[in-house]
Structures are given as C-alpha cells and as structure tokens.
Amino acid sequence: MRRAVRFLMALVVALALVAWVGSAIVHRTTRAWFEKDVSLRAQLVVSGARQALATHWRKEQRSELQGLLAEIAHDERIMAAAACAADFTTLTRTKDYPDQFGCADLGPHVRPSADSPAEEWKAWGTVATLPGGDVHVSAIPVLDAEHPLGFVVLVHDLSFVQRREATTQRFMLLAFGLLAATAAIVTIVTARLAWRGWSDELRGILRSGTKRPEFQPILRDVRDLVDRIVAEKQSDRDGGAWTPQRLKHTLNRYLHGEKVVILANREPYVHEHTKSGTIEVLHPASGLVTALEPVMRACSGVWVAHGSGSADKQTVDKQSRVAVPPGEESYLIRRVWLSPEEEKGYYYGFSNEGLWPLCHIAHARPIFRSEDWKHYQAVNQRFADAVCEEVDSEDPIVLVQDYHFALAPRLIRERLPRATVIMFWHIPWPNSARLGICPWRNALLEGMLGASILGFHTQFDCNNFVESVDRFLEARIDREQQGVVQHGRTTLVRPYPISLEWPVRWSSTTPPAAECRRALCEELELPPNALIGVGVDRLDYTKGVEERLLAVECLLDRYPEYRGRFTFIQLAAPSRTVIERYQQYNDSVEKLAARINERFGEGSYRPIVLLRRHHEPPVVFRYYRAADVCYVSSLHDGMNLVAKEFIAAREDERGVLVLSQFTGAARELTEALIVNPYDLGEASAALATALTLSTEEQRDRMRSMRAFLAEFNVYRWAGRMLADAARLRSRDRLTGRLTDHLAAAAR
C-alpha cells in the first residue's frame, strides 16, 4: 500500500509539473495570438476609416481629423490614437494619448528611409508597459492613391488578455489535477490486477524455456545491452592515452598488422655530402615530416618520397630503398628520382607556383603553365607506380600526403581497385570561386576522389571541398555520411586535425629551460635579463614573417621600455629559392630586419636576429625553451605545427604563445594570445601583454594547452584515420563478397 501511495504522489507531482510547464507554454501562445489579433484589429480599423482619414489629412482639417480619431478611440479596447505626418511630426492626437509614443520615435519603424517609396512603408506593432498595465501600440500607414500621407498610431488596452490568461490557467490546473488523480488510480488498479498473472506467466517461461512472442522484444533488449557492455569493456581495455604502442595495437586489431605505405614528396631523412667528404643525415624543415615520421616509426612500412639529397643515391639499395631512422631501422624509404626538368615543372612549377598560392590567401597570384601540368601528371603517375610496387596485398593501406599528389589516389585505384587510400591535404582548401582559377580543377577533384577517405585539418576546409565538387563535377553529395558519391563509390570527407608525437622525442635530449636560456644569451651576446622572442619558419610568404618583424618594430615604437631589452630571433630556413617570388621574399625580409636594427639598434644590441639557415630539431627546441614568447604569424595556414612544437617544448610550463587567427592551430590552442597578424597594433599589444604575464597565468595557459596536446597527439590523429579506414575496408569487403555471390547466382 505504501508503494502505491508513493507512486500516486509521484504521479501527481509529475503531472503538476507538466501542468505548470504547459501553463507557461499556453501563456506564451495565447499572448502571441492576442497580440496578432490586436494588430489585425488595428489594421482593420484604420482600413475602414482610410477614406475619411485621407480626406481630412489632405485638406489639413485638424479638428475633423481629431474628431475622427476620437470616434475610433470610442472602442472599449482602444485607449488612445494619434495621427503622424510623413515627416514624423504630430498632426493631432486624443487627450489620453501617452507621451512616450511620439511620432518621431515610431516613424522609423514604419518608414525605413527618407526617400523610401510607398511599397516599403509597413505596419508595425509592439507591446509596452504603462503604469496601468500592458498596452499594444500599432502604427499603420495611411496612403492616398499609393501616395503615403503619414501613419496612425492606436494604443490598445491589453488588460482583457491578462484576465483571459488567468481564467485559462485556472482551468488547466484543475483539468490536469483531475487527470492526474484519475490516471494514478486507474494505473494502480490495473497494475495490481495484471501483476499476478504476468508474474506467473514469466515464471512459467523461465522454468520451461518456452518462447512467447510478447517477450521477444525484452530478450532482444537484453542481448543488445550485453553487446554494449562487452564493447565498452573492450574499449576500456584499448583506452588510455594514445601512444605508439596503442597505435600499433589499433593497426593489429583493425588491419591485422599490415604495413602502411605513405606517399609524400618530402622524405623524412635526407643524406647530404659534407665539405669534409662524409655523409650526414638531416631532418627537413617540414611540418608534414614532423607529424608523420613518428607514425611510421610506430607502424613500420614504406615511405615513398622524392630523393632530393646530394648523397641519397649512394645510400640506397638496388630497389632505391634505405632503412631509417639511423640506428633504429624501423621502416623503409623508397626514393623516386626526378630529372631537373621534372622537378622544375612538377614541384616548383605546378605545385608551388600554382597550387600553393591558389590554396593560400596570401596575395600571391597563382601561375599555371601547360608544360608544368604535363610534368605534374607524369610525376604523379611515376609515384603511383612506385607505391603499387611496394604494396604486399590486393587491398593495401596507402596514405597519400598533400597537394603534390592530387592525381595519385585515382591512379593508385586504377591499378589496385580494392586499396584503401587515405589522402590527407595538409594545406587549406580554397572556396569554389577561387578553385575555378585553375584550368585543371576538374582533373584535380577527380584524382582526389579516388581516395577512400579524404582528410583536411578543419571542417571549414571539408565544406569548401564538398562545395567545389558540387559546383564542378557530376557527383552526389551524401550529407549524412559526409561524403561524395561518384561512379558508385563513396569518398568520405572528414576533418582530422594533425598534431605532434607526445612526448616529442627531442624533449628528453634538450637541456632544461634555464640552461638553454643561459647558453643562448652567451651565444648571441645578450644580457642575462634579456626578453627573448622566437619565430621558426621556412621563408615563405604565407608565414607572415614580414608582418611579424613589423609587429616587433611597432612594439618597440609604442613601448619604449622594451628597447635594448627585447630581442626577436627568427629562425628562417631558406625555401624554394629557385622561384623568383621566394627570392624576392628572402631579400625583402633581410632588408626589413636590417632597417629595424638600424632604427632601434644601439651598440651591440640588435632587436632582430635573423638566422637564415636550416636548423635541426634539437637546436630548434633549445630556442623554444629559451624564449619568453613565440610568435606564429601565418597569413593563412592549414594547421602550423610550430605552435604545437613550442607548447611541447615547454616542460617548465613557462612562456607565452602569440598565435595568428588564420591558422588551424588557433581553433585548438585557445589559451594562446590570438591575433590578426595584419593588425600590427593588435599584434604588438599582444607581444607586450605576453612579456608582462605573471608566472601563474603563464603556467595556467601552458598547462591547459599541454594537456590538450597530450590527449590529441599525432598517434590519435593516425589512429582515427586508420580506424575509419578499417571500417570502410570491412564494409567494402562485405559488399564485394555479396556482389560475387550475386554474380555467381546469376550465372
């Protein structure tokens, strides 16, 4: 009995709550209805008196016009009325008309502009509160043969609405109360009558094992629950931080430990001749290499790349392969050789004078040449052939990287129809209007749609790509799966924000921050109390190096206290110097640094230290740890891993990141000081703020960003793509088997 009483009370309370919520909804709904009715009523009143109003209005008969308004106001719900001229002056009004509803205040709602035609005049209404209660104010235009004369204002009393709402609420509460009591009583009586028979039936089924149709839904729910519990336990067992070991486990679990083939233009290790006659191994200045090389060390496989080093040919075997990293040999590099003409047309020409400026909004005009396009096609074919030579199954996993190989996914699929091809585009994707500049846009899109999965850094880039396909190709956009369907195949288009390994391997070999700072000050002859800023980039016009140096100049100009104390060190690796645009940019940056140093330098003090040479990662990490601030000023960037490298290097949880809003990293590292690099005032103020942040705030910001990078590292990036690829591969295999069975049955 106590259980029944508790149930009855709970049911009554629940229904009372429903009644209260329903009352609020009814209140809003009825109020909206009444306001609409009042507005319509006001328009009907003015419409009925329009001829008389126009006559008195035109003859400027103010007394007759006032009398007409007084007659309109005799309505029991109309409190007052006024007539307003087209210039918002008051012609006349009834004696009780409220002063706060002046013609000058209401006129702009009816007449949008001084020279607006009659068809743009519109009726307007709103609810206001007076000491006596709520009123509805309506302003209705008065036209004479489509010529606007002015407008009439009617003030309606809404007290009747409140009375009706109170009556409605009392009725609803009473009705819901009776309904709650009736429903509770009926439920309790029905439950007690049915419980005994249902319990006896269930006991009989459990004893005898008989399957009754009415219990099948329950049994299905139980099975689904068990399956979910098993899946959750499996996920917990695989969970935890993403590490090389977890990535290997993912590869073994989903892809049965198969090797991964990566196709990228840049190789992770370059062999170069030294002046002493020896061969040294260098790490290219590339965000792509920084991100992907740890994945290859974790997964093993083959990295197919352009052999660009002066000693590359001397270090490979007969198949143009070399095992790396030196001393670890966990995977292979397969080098592809290009002639100077091919490198000029494919790499410097179409890729970096055409696609690179096309995809970056950095005010450089794309250059497209037919001969460059022919080289691009031929080189893509050669690299695709090299990939197909390195696979060891009919359905391999191939990761195609970046804009150098837009045609490769389709070429690989033509030779390996069952391959799972993942293409990741490391730079931004332009909108469809900008892509239309490229004469071979359709071929690029067709080539990329040969991939099973197409990845970008941000959802914005995914949207731009899908929009481009929708505009230029005959294809179906699958919004539900976020994919493109063409020729019966689906290419998934997904955002996969790239990141770094965690922890970065250079962190363990780099000295502590205090030691790095002391050594750097000695090397550059800086005082111990110097404030140090750092930037790390290839000398590329998209990186905003000029804007960065100008922001430093603005800082020293606006904040004189930093002159002689603040030094900005720019590590600038020369890049693509064969291209005239890059040669000009190199010279421009050098001249700008010299001018700023000449303006603010004094004695041995130089505000800008420009180091134009390649720096190996351990050296770069020393600069990161020594700096008080790192400024990343890209004008347009896919992700920009320099920002993440700086965060990864700061194990001391010190230092401040000033970050361009035009990088993909700005969407993730929100604790950085986000700036518009074109706004030198904002950027210089951010640098000044960074140099004055307290130790506690630096630690809080850095700790939050480091925690983010630890969780969303490059192993998670690769793991997500490989897991998605595995699911897609499994689905394709099942579809293939079904197709084979249907074909066999048809024969």
C-alpha angles and dihedrals in degrees: 000000000000089000090053092049091050090049091049092050093047091049092049092049092048093050090046089054090049089050091051092049091044090050090055091049091048089049093055093042097048091044090054090048093050092047090051091048092049091049091050091046091052092051091049091051093051092042091054092051096037096108093050092044092051092049095052091038093054094047091044090233097164097177093050090045091051091049090052091051090049090054090051090050091056086084107110092235099043110086100181145347139204138188118221127193124230090261090057095254119135115252096182142324141188119268096253095050110134115243095221092069097067122168092241090057096047099038099081090057091058100034112039097196141005094255099035115138122241094260090063093057111100141182115256135191142176142170119249135177123237127180089264095051141277121336134185117228118203126186113194124183119238113214130189110201090333089311112122114234099174135277141281122230119209123189113204125198110234098190089107088061092057091050092051092046091053091051091048093049093050090050092049094049091050092047093048091047092054090044091051094050093046093046092049094050093046092047094050094047093046093046094051092048094048100038098076096049093044092049092050090049093050093048090052092051092049091050097045101031092228114160113227120191094229091060097049094090089055092050091049090051090051092051091049090050092052091049091052092049091051091049092050092051090050090049091050090051090052094040133098129081119344107252136159088265093053091047089052090049090051090050091049094045100045103024101026093243096296117165119255122229116210122196114199134147094228120063121221094229125036123196113214135179115241128213089253091060097253128117120244130192117231133190111225119236095249133131089207092058092044090057103037103040094072089050091055092047088053098043104028120212134114131314111205111202146146112278100229104156122105090234098036095105092052093056101050132084127237091284091053091251131136128182117235157227095046108251094012104054095189097152143009135253115213107200123208118201124222131193118236089254093052093047091049094049101036102034109023096027116039099014101044106021092038117025098027097059090036091060097039123068095217102122098258118131115236115237119209123187127180093226091053090052091052091052090047091054093047095047092047088053092050094050091046089053090050090053092051089052091055100050121098102201142038092252106039129166111249124182111199113196131212142321096314090076108039090137097045100084092060092044092050092048092052089060097033108032093177096049119123102227119190115189119193119194107207098191130058120283115230125232117261095260092056093043087056088073090073112088091210098044094126092053090050092051092046090050094050092048088064085080123095091217126020114198132196133176096246140025087240090064090047090053091049091051094049090048090052092051091047091052102043108026139056098243140123119244112220103204093179095058094030091238147118121240116206130158089357093303127110123218112195114220110204139162115242109173106211123226145167135279112268120253095020107232093229090062093073093053098040116094119245119281096258092052092046090051094049093049093047093050090052092047095050095033094242123157116254091249094051119135109229130202124184138197125184120194148126108257094260126143091230091063094069096229092152091051089048093055091044089053089054089050090050090050092054090044096050098035108040091179089077095057109111091013108060119070123180116206116201116195101201119181110199110244136191092346090167087075115083093221090059093046089054091047092051091052092045093052092047093050091047092052090048092051094050091047090050091050100046104017119109127178108325092343117112117176092201124049108187113192106188103189141084116280124198117234096255089056092047090052090055089058092047092054094045096051128096092202137015117204119202107185105171114165090210126355139164096224113321110217094199087081091053093044090056090052091047092051095054102084087152088065091232133120132060130251117217106195135189115241088223094071127091087231090066089070091058107029095058093156090069120094100264115208143170103244091207089061101076092182092056093043094049091048089051090052090050090049091049091054092053102042114125121249090247094054092045089052093048093050095043094045092053093049093045090052089052093051092046090058100035098046131146093269089060089047092053093039093055092050094046092047091050089047091050092053091048091047092050091050092049091050092052090047090050093051091048091050091050091050092049091049091049091049090050091054 
